Amino acid sequence: MPSISSRQLRHRRLRKKVVGNRERPRLSIHFSGKHITAQVIDDTLGVTLASVHTTEEKFSKEASVRPNIATSIKVGTLIAERGLSKNIKKVVFDRGGFNYHGKVKALADAARAGGFEF
């Protein structure tokens, strides 16, 4: 049996309760060693409605794109802009098993400031 990290276990537990639907899609985030991903997902249809990834052209122009708090704030505001352009205001926050502090909290606060409600 493959070993599962504690983050993956927390994410499995979290996903039992956090489900996105048409009225409140799921704002899912992921942090790797080099990049940040944020997606707004409708789980009933299995469709990604909006997404932001630090490998996009907007971020590739910047010299210092790292998965830190400053980049998290930029990703949070950008995902909120893209979601609001598709008339998405209320979302369910899926922290991906990551602890809610630092980068995760910064991204969530920036998305709230950008117009998302969760």
N, C-alpha and C positions, 0 to 999 in steps of 0.2 A: 504494500500500500504506500503510495507516495506521501511524503510528509507535507503537511499543510501548515503554513505560517500562521501565527496568531492573528495577523491582520486579515488573512483570508477567512479564518474562523469567525472573527467579528463581523466581516462583511456578509457571510452566509446568514448569521443570526439577524443582522440588520435587514437583509433583503426579504426575510420572512414577513416583516411588518411594513416596509417601505415599498409601495407599489404606485407607479404613475398611471394616470388615466387621462382621458381627454380634457377633463376640467382642470386637473392638477397633474401635469406631467412631472417626471422625476428629473431633478438636476443631479447628475452623476458626475463625480470628479475622480481623477486618478493622478497620482504623482509617481513618476519613475525617477531614476537617478539623474536624468537629464531634462525631462520634459513634464509639462502639465497638460492634462486633457479635461475638458468640461463638456458635457453633453446634456441636452434636454431631450428626454426619451418618453414616448407614449408606449407603455408596456402592453396595453390592450391590443394595439396594432403591431407592436414590435418595430416601431419606426423612430429614427432619430430626427427630431424636429429642428434642432439647431446645435451647432458644435463649435468649439474653439480648441485648437491645438497649437502648441508653441512652435511647431515646425512649419506653420503657415508663413506666407510671404511677409505678412505684417510684422511678424516677430523675427524673421530671418535677417531683416535689415539691421536689427539691433545687435550690437557686438556682445552684450552680456545677457544672454537668455539662459537663466538657470532656474531650477525649481525652488525659488525662494519667495519671501513675502512680497517683494516688489513686483515680481512677475505674476504672483497669485492675484494681486490687486488688479493688474491689467487684464488678466484673463476673466476675472469676475465681472468687471465693468463691460467687457466686450461680449460675454455670453448674455448679460442682461440686455444689452442693446439689440443683439440678434434675436433674442426671445421676444422682446417687446415689438420688434418689427413684424413678428408673426402673430401678434396679439396674444402672447402668453404673458400673464401677469402673476398667476399663482402657481407655485411649484412645490414639490416635496423634495427636501434636501437629502441626498444619499452621499454620505461622507466616505463611502468606499471602504469602511473598516478602519480608516485613519482616525487617530484621536482628534477631538475638536479643540485644537489650539494651534497657534502659529500660522502656518500657511493655509490650513483648512479654514480657520476662523477668518483670516484676512480675505480669502476668496469669497466666503459666505457674506461677510460684511459688505464687500464691494458689490456683490450681486444684489444685496438688499438696497444699497445706496443707488444702484443703477435702476431700480424699479421693481425687482422681483419681491414677492411676498411669500415668506415661509417661516 
